[in-house]
Amino acid sequence: MKVYLKIHKNQLAGDIIETVACCDDHLLNRCFKEGNLKIEISNHFYGGKLINIDEAIAILSQASHFNIVGENITNKAIDTNILPKEGVRRINGIPMAIRMIF
């Protein structure tokens, strides 16, 4: 199983903050809407390397900030205790989660 993963580095108050963006491979460049909610799974934000889901989980487990979208990656994150089941939100049936640890 493959996912796209991209690491974004931003500087905030002198600190480098890394945010890992990861999505199921078939969701890249798609957009989902539900009421006032919208998620755009753009190549710009998510379109990094296409890698094995287990490699992505190893990276996500070390990340203090991440944004994940898709059934495969969210279920694997829950199964490996990176993410609580209650941390998943669905937009038009597509699961997504954000983690920020300060």
Secondary structure, 3 states (H helix, E strand, C coil): CEEEEEEEEEEECCEEEEEEEEEEHHHCCEEEEECCEEEEECHHHHCCEEEEHHHHHHHHHHCCEEEEECHHHHHHHHHCCCCCHHHCEEECCEEEEEEECC
